[in-house]
Amino acid sequence: MSVIKINNNGQIEEYTLGIYATMADCSVMQKVGGSVVLCTLCIDMQNSVQEGFIPLSVQYNERMYAVGKIPHGFTKREGKPSDSEILASRLIDRSLRPLFPKDFPYPVQITLLVLSYDGRSDLYKDCINLASICLFISEIPVNANRILNATRVMRFYNKLEIPNHYNLKDSSLDLLVSGIDNELSMIEMQVLKTKSKDYEYTNELGITQLMNALYVASSCISENTSLYTQAFLPFVKQKIQLKTHLDTKQKDAIKLLYKDEITSRLRQDCGITKPYLVNNLIKIIANDMNMELSLCAKIVDSIKRDILRESALQGKRIDGRKTNEVRYINIASNILPFAHGSACFMRGQTQALVTCTIGSNSDMKTHEGLIAQKRGNVILHYNFPPFSVGEAMPIMQISRRELGHGNLALKAIESNISDSRFIRIVSEILQSNGSSSMATVCGATLALKAADIKMKNMVAGIAMGLVVEGDKYCILSDINELEDAHGDMDFKVAGSSRGFSALQLDIKIPSISLEILCNSLQKARFGIDRILSIMGKANVMPNYNALPKQLCFNVPSGSISDIIGQGGKVIRDIIATFEVSIDIDKDNGVVNISGSKYSSIKNAKKYILEILKKRELPYKIDDLYQGVIKKIIDSGILVDLPQGGVGILRKDRVESINDFLVGNPINVRIASNANGKVELDLDMK
């Protein structure tokens, strides 16, 4: 058994090797503060998969006993992975996958179990580090002799910080980065809304601000790479020796004879095509060259990759576009008559039909998990049906990829939505040839506009690609599916005219430099501005006939229990009778009624006011009383009155609301008493 202790940015991390889960090929237990995570790695050496696909599977699981809780539900045990667990698994997978040799054939399962959580540790960052250590000391021959590690950067009042604990409160930036030395491998970034006294800020970052944040992350990663590598190098196991099965002589012969036909096929692949066309070509080549069909398919795919990359490095894309050119864009809005808002955004052969539905606060999603998460009023669901890429398959349950793309699109637009109502956005990818998640960002912005949801800034997204050979590299804007498959980077960048709001970097090489990232962001900025210009010119008019109607009015806080009734009976009867939705803000005494018919909403309001009339408070206009300040709210001061009930002294009736303190006496005059609602003036005598 070995116990290794590391001081990471003032936080002591403890790693135990050789005592827990020793039947796995590799296992490490990590302790950070009061958080404990076990990582295991198992390799299936009995089976192998085809070349071109790295058979890595990462599973991150939280146990509720880690925080002393029993799971909800009848069975009282953890069920299928939650959305947050799946997204955490993807973060770890995306960091580790570039480290695997491209021809690694054996299935690998990495499992992380959260056994204890102190409520403060940055679990996702720590789990990336733990899984990277486990991979490094395992038998897998990784593409680096150094340990990849992750760090998180936040921004508090325009100051960049690497926090010791995970707490997004008051931060305007959440940036998680992994890498090796001073180069980066994975980025997940989102700007967050912050509030001043009178204004809400969206906090998009410009290129300089963003590069400063990435530089801070890179410096920290560089220090920790040496720290971790030095600590764990003595425990590295003997590596598996891999064999390559690709015959280079056969590849050169096929490339010489069939390069023009394969190039022609590549150009067709940039549009909407059918797989059987390339399969027919492979059958012809295999027959001519007298070789196995499976080997021929691998060689042809490798040649396609070579041709695409050679062309890109010469500044010529296989579909004829310039390296910084965005595909043709077409926009249609409100094509669905009964949806609250809808838009179809098409870029090249990628088509996203996005809808927006306005709900009530009671529809808001709750979260059960170890890490406390902010309860947002916007959700975004991304669906990628098989027919979008011409596959003859039924629609199955949601995949990890779909969940991840939807989460990224939500991050991109969330900070710019100021509407407080509950909003559900759904993106149906009708056809796809690359960059469907960024098409979702554009379509979501347009669908919100079609539903008359106000955004502080319009948001667009673009996927950037990269081809690297030695010292040469080429950055590609708005990549298609083939450039994604055969390139070295998929860098999704979203933002408004003010700056970037969300990033997601995935690469196939171990890491890339800050120089390449900076150049990619500059080209992405050009592309986003181009797309925003087209979106701004689109004729998107709200479909007011389909939009839900609503009425919002104040009631005395003390009367809310009368509206709800015992066990919620009264409010349920109102909802059923008038076919409306009702949300009540108990703190501020606000009732919001919404529905499809304005007449039903007005009748529901009238019914509620009749309930309140039955409990009129015994106060006459101009009577003077001494009350006690109960609460200070956005609209004014709530005052407990001596004969029962609460009155409101509105903000505009006092010189400065800051002069009043909760619990102090206050002399008031009754200004009005109607519908169970008492309004006050100051008694200046």
N, C-alpha and C positions, 0 to 999 in steps of 0.2 A: 504494500500500500504506500502511496505517496500523496502528500498534501502540499499544494503549492499556494502561496499567498502573494497577491499582486496589489500594489497601490496604484489604482487608476483614478487620476484626477482627485485625489484625496479620499477615494472610496476603497476600502479594503475588500478584495475579492478572494475567496478561498475555493480551491479546486481539489477534489478528491479523486484519485485514480486507483483502480485495481481493487475496489472493495464492494461496489454496488453494481448489480446487473452484469456480472462477469461472463455470462453465457453469450452476451452480445460480442461482436467483433471488436467493438470499442465502446467504452462508456466513461463518462465524466460527470461528477456531481458538482454543481456550482452553488456557492453561498455568498450572497451579497446583502449585507445588512441582515434583515430577518427573512429574506426571500431565498428559497431553495429550489433549484431546477435540476432535474436529471436528464442528461442527453445520452441516447444510445444510438449506435450506428451498426447496421447489419448488412452484409454483402451476400447475395445469392450467387455463389460460384458455380452452381449446378446448371444454371440457365443463362443464356445470353440473348441479347436483342440485336436487331439489325443496326448497321452503322448509320450515323447521321442523327441518332436520337439518344440523348443521355438519359438512362432509366433511373432518374433520381426522384424520390418521393419524400417530402418533408411533412411531418405532422406535429403541430403544436397543440397541446391539450392542457386545459386548466382544470384543476380539481377544486371543488367548492370547499372541501375540508381545509384547503390552504389558507382560508380566512375564517375558519370556524363556523361555516354555514352548511345547512342541509339543502340540497337542490329542491327547487319547486317541482310541483307535479305529483301525480299519483305514485309513480314508481320510486321517487326519491333517489334517483341516481342520475349521473350525467348522461345526456342523450347524444344526439348527433352534434358535431362541432358547430359552434355558433359562428355568426358572420365574422366577429372579431378574431376568433381563433383561426379561421380560414385565411383571413387577411394577414395575420401574423405568420402563418405557415408560408404564404407567398413571399413575404418580405425576406424570410430566411432562405427560401429556395432561390430567389432572384440574386441574393448575395453570393451563394455558394456555387451555383450552376456554372458560372464562367471558369471556375477553378478545375473542373473535370476535363480530362483529355477528351478530344472530340470523338475518339474511337473507343471510349470506355464502354464495354458491352454488358457488364453485369448489373442487375437491379440492385439499387441501394436504398435502404429505408433508414431515414433519420427521424427519431422520435424525441420530442421534448415534453416532459411532464412537469408542470408547475406544482410542486408539493407544498410550498409555503410562500405566502406573499405578505409583505409588511405594509403594503399600501403606499410605499414611497419609491421603491426601486423602479428603474426603467426596464421593465421586463423584456420588451421587444428588442431593445438594444443589447441587453445582457444575453438574450438567447441567441442572437446572431453571433456574438463573440464566443459563446459556449459551443455552438454547432461548428463554428470555424475551427476551434481548437480540436474538437473531436475528429473532424475531417483531416486536419493536419497531421495528427499523430497516428491515424489509421493506416491501413495497408494500401489505400488508394493513392496512386501516383499523381498528386495535384500539380497544376501548371504553375506552381510558385514554390519557392523554398522559404517563403515568409508567411506569417499568419495574417489573414485578413481580419480586420476588426471594424466595429461600427461606433459611431458617435452621434449625438443629437445636439443640434444648435437651436437656440431660441433667441428671441429678440424682445427685450424688455425696455420700453421707452427709448427706442432707437439704439440700444446697446446690445451687441451680440454676446451671448453667454453660452457656455457648455455647462448645463446644470447637473448637480449631483443627484437630484431627485426629479421624477417625472411629475410635472404640474404645469398645465397649459394656462392656468389662470394669469391674466394680464399679459401673456405673450402674444405678439402679433405674427409670430413665425413658428412653424413646426417643421424642422428640417432634419431628416434621418439619413445618414450617409454611411456607406461602408466602402472600404478600399484597402490597398496595400501600399505602405510607404506614403509617398505624396501623390499617388494616383488613386482614382475613384472607380468603384465597380457598380455601385447601386445608389440611386437617389430617390427618396420619397419626400416631396415637399408640398406644404400647403400654407398659404397665408390665412390668418385668422382675423375676425372682426374684433375691434376694440372700441371702447366707448370713452369719450371725454364727458364732461358735464352736460353738454348740449348737442353733441354730434357723434355719429357712429362712423368709424374709419374702416375702409376695406383693406388697406395696407399692402397693395401690390408692390413688388420689388422691381426696380430697374436692373439693368445688366450689372452695373457697378456694385450696387448693394448686394445682389445675389452672388456675384463672384467673391465679394468680401466674406460672405457667409460660408461659401464653399472653401475658401482659403483657410478660414478658422477651423473648419472640419478637417481639411487635409492635413494641417499642421498637427492636430491632435492625433489623427490616425497614424501619421508618420512616427510620432513618438511611441505610440502604443504597439505598432508593428514590431519595433525592436524589443520592446518590453516583453510582449507575449512570446515572440520567437525565441528569445534567449532563455525564457523560463521553461518552455516545453520541448525544445529541440532534443534534449537527452532522452525523451520518451517516445520518439518517432519510431514506428514499426517498419520492418522491411517491406518495401513496396512491391506490388504485383507487377510482373512483366507483361506488357501487352504486345500483341502481334497485329500488324496491319494486313488486311485481306485484299486491298485494292492493287491490281496489277497495273503498274505505271506504263509498261510497254503496250498493253492492250488499250489503255486510256489514250496514249499518244497516237496509236493507229486509228482509233475511232475519231479522235479530234481532227486528224488530218483529212479523213475521208468524209466526215459528216458535219463538219463545223458549220457550214452554211445552213444546212437543214435544221440543226439544233438552234442556231441563232434565230432563224425564222420562227421556230416554235416558241422561243423565248419572247419574241415580240408579240405573238398571239397571246401568250400567257399574261401579258400586261393588261389585256382586256378580259371580257367574259368568255371563257372557253370551257371545254369538257375534258376531263382527264383521259378519256379513251383516245384522244388524238395523239398525245405524247406516248401513250402505251403502244399504239400502232407503230410508231417510229422505233420504239425500243425493240419490238418484235422483229421488225425488218433488220435492224442492226445486229441483233443476237443471231438471227439466221445467217446473215452474211458473214459474220465473224466466227460462227460456230462456237458460241459460248452460252452458258446458262443465263436464263432470262433475269434472275435476281441480280447476278453480278453485272449484267449489262445495264440494268436500271440504275445501280449505284454509280457506275462509270458515267452514264449520261448525265445524271444529276450533278456529279462532280464537274463535268465539262460545262454544264449550264452555269454553275457557280463561277468557274474560271472566266467564262466569256463576259458575264455580267460585271464582275469585279474589274477585269481588264478595261472594259468599256468605260466604267465609272471613273477610273483613275486617269483616263484620257479626256475626261470632261464630257463624255457622251453617255447619256442614259439609254437603256435598251428600248424605252418607249419614245425616244426622240426628244424628251424634255431637257431643258437646261438644268444644271444641278440645283439652282435655287427657285425653280419654277413650280408653282402650285397648279394642280390639275383643274380642269374646267368645273365651275360650281353652278349648280342650279337649285333654286329655292322655291317651295310652294308652301303656303300657309293656310290653316283652317280648312283642310280638305276633309275633315271628319265633322259632320254637322252637330253631333251631340256631345263631342268632347269639349271640355272647357277651353282648351287651347291645343292646337296641333300644328306641326310643321314637318315638312319632308326636306331634309338637307342632303344633297347629292354632290359628292366631290369625286370626279373620275367615275369609277364603277362602284364606289362605296355609297350606299344609300341608307340613311337613318330616318325612320319615321318616329318622331318624338311627340308624346302627348303630355299635357299638364292637367292635373285634376286638383281642384281646390276643396279641401275638407275642413273639418273643425278640429279644435284642440283635443277633443276626446279621441281622435284617430291617431294621435302621436304615438310613436313607437317607444316602448320601454326597453331597457337594456339590462340583462343579467349577466354579470361576469365579474372577474376579479378587479379589472381596471375600471375605475369610475369614468364614465364617458358623458359628455355633455348631451342633453336631450334636445336635439334639433327639431325644427319645424319643417324641414325639407328632407325628403327621401328620393333616391333615384335608383330605378331598376333598369338593368341593361340585359336584353335578351338577344341571343345569337343563335337563331334556329338553323338547322342543317341546310335548309334550302337556300340560305344566303350565300353558300359556296357551292351550290349544285349537288349536294350529297343526298342520296335517296335513303334518308333515315327519319324516324319519328322524333318529335321534340321530347327531350328527356328532362330530368330535374336540372336545376341550375348548377352550372359548373363553377370551379374556382376562378377560372378566367373571367367568366361573366360577372361574378361578384366583384373581382378586382377592378375590372373596367368601369363598372357602375360606381364604385367607391371613388375612383380617380376623377370621373366626370363630376361627381357631386362636390368633391374638394375644389374643383376648378371654378364652379359657379356659386358655391354657397355663400362666400363672403360678400358677394355683390347683391344678394337678395335681402331687401329690407322689410318685406311683407311679413307680418306676424302670424298669418293664417297657416294652417297645415297644408303642405303642398306635396303631391306625389307626381314625380316625373317618370315616365316609362319610355325607354328607347328600344324600338324594334328594328334590328338590323335586317333590312330586306335583301340586301346584297352587299357583298364585301370583297374589296380588293385592296386591303390595307387601311390602317388609320381609322377604324370604325369607332374607337373610343373617343377620338378627337372630333369625329363627325357628330358624335353624341353631344359633346360640349356645345358645338355650334347649334345643333338642332334644339337642345334644351333651352338655350338663350332665346331662340326664335319662338319656341312653344310658350315660354313664359310671357313673352311680348304679346303673343296671340291670345293669351288668357288675361291680358291687362294687368299682369303682375309687374310692378315697377322694379327695375334693377338700377343700381347706381351707375354701373357701366356694363356694356355688352361684353361678353367673353367668347373667345374663339380658341381653337386648339389645332396643333399641327404635330405630326410625327416626323422626327428627324432621323436620318440614317447615316451610316459611316462605312467606308471601306478603307482598311489599313493594310498596307503591304510594306514591311520594312520601315523606312523613313517617310514613305509617301502615304498620304491619306486624302480622302475626298469626302466632303459632307454633302448629304443629299436631303433636300427639302420635300416634305409630303411623300413619304415612301409608299410604294405599292407592296403587295404581298411578297413578290419575288425578291425585292430589295430588302425586305425584312428578313426573309428566310435565308438569303445568301450573303447578307451584309453582316457587319460586326456590332451594330448598335440599333436599338429602338428607343429613342429619346422623345417621350411625349411631353410637349410643352404647351401650357394653356395660360391665357392672360387677357387683359383688357388693354385699352390704349394707354393706361396708366402704368402698366408693368405686368409682371408674371404673377399668377395666382396659384399655380400648381405645376409640379414637375414629377415625372417618373422616368428613371433611367434604367434600362436593362441592356447588358452587353454580352457578347459571346467570347470576348478576349478577357484575360484576367483583370485588366484595368485600363483606364485611359487618362490622359493628362488634363490638367486644368486649361491648357492652351486649346485643346480640341473642344472642351466644353464651352469655353468662352466664344470660340468661332461658331459653334453650333447654336448658341443662344442668340448671337447677332443675326444669323441667317433665319432663325425661328422668329425673331422680332419682325423682320421684313415680311415673312410669310403671314404672320398673325395680322399685321397691319393690312395686308392685301385682302385677307379673308374678311376682316371687320369692315373694310370699305364696301365689299360686296353685300355683306349682311345688312349694313346700314342703308343701302339703297333698295333693299327688298321691300315690297309693298305688303306689310304685315298689319292687318287691321283686326282688332279684337272682335270676336263673335259674341256680342252682348246678349243675344237671345239665348245662348247656351250657358252663359255664366251664372253662377248662383247669386241670388240676391241676399242682402243682409241688412239688418238694423242693429245699431249699437246704442245703448242708453244706460244711464246711471241709475242705481237704486241705493237706498241706505244699506250699509253693510249689515246692520242688524236684521234686515228683512230677508236676507238671502235664504235663511233656513225655511221661511214660509214658502219661497218659490220652489225649493228642493223637496220639501215635505219629508215625513217620517220614512226613512229607508229609501228616499228618492222617488216615492210614489207620485207626488204632484208633478215633478218635472217629467217623469216618464209618460204620464197621462197627457201632458201638454204636447210633447214630441209626437206621440202617437195620434192625437186628435188632429193636430194642424199639419202634420207631415213636415216637420222642420228639425233642424239641429240647433241645440242651445249650448253655448259655452258661457261659463260664469267665472269672472275674475273676482274671487272673494276678497282679496286684499284691497282692491280699488273700487269694489262695488259696481262692476260693469257687467251687463248682460249683453251677449252677442247672439242674435237669432239669424240663422241663414236657412235658405231653402230655394226650391226652383220657382215658386210662385210668390210674388210680392204680396198678394192679397192674404195668403196664409200666414206670412210673417207678420203683417200688420194685425191680424186677428189674434195671433199668439201674444204679441206685445200688449194688445188691449186686455186680454185675459189676465196677463201677469199684473198689469196695473190695477185691475179690479181686485185681485188678491191683496195687493198692497193697501188699497183704500179701506179694506176691512180692519186694518190695524193702524189707522191714522193716529199720529202722536198728538198729545193734548197741548199744543202750542199755538198761540195766536200771533198774527203778524204784528210787529213792533214791540212785542213783549221783550223785557230785558232779563237776562239770566247770567249767572256765573257758572261756567262749565270747566271741564278739565281736558287739556289736550291729550287725545288718545293716540293719534298717529299722524305723521306727516307723509302725504303721498304726492304723486306727480301733479295732480290737479288741485291740491290745496291741503287744508288741515281738517282732520276729523276730530270732533269735539263731543265728549260725553256730556249729555245734558242732565240737569238735576231731577227731572221727572221721567227719566228713562229715555232710551233711544240715543241716536247719534246724529249730529248735524254736521254739515260741511261748510267750512269757510273757504271760499274759492281763492285760488292763488292771485287772481287779478284784483281782489278786494283788499289786499294788504300791500304795503310798500316793499317789504322783503320777507320772504318766508323763512329765511335763515335766522330771523330775530326770535323765533318761537322754539320752545323746547318741549318734548313729550313729558307729561306729568305736571306741567305748570298750569295754574288757574288762568282763565281767560274770560273777559266780560264780552258778551255777544248780544246782538239783537236779532230776533226772528225776522228774516227777510221773506220767506215763503214756506208753506207747509202744504204740499200736495202730493198725492199718490204715495204716501208713506215716506216722503223725502223732505227733509228740513234743510233749508239753505239759510246761512247766517251772514250777518255783517258784524264788524267790530263795533262795540259800544265805546265810543270815544269820550263819553262823559267822565 
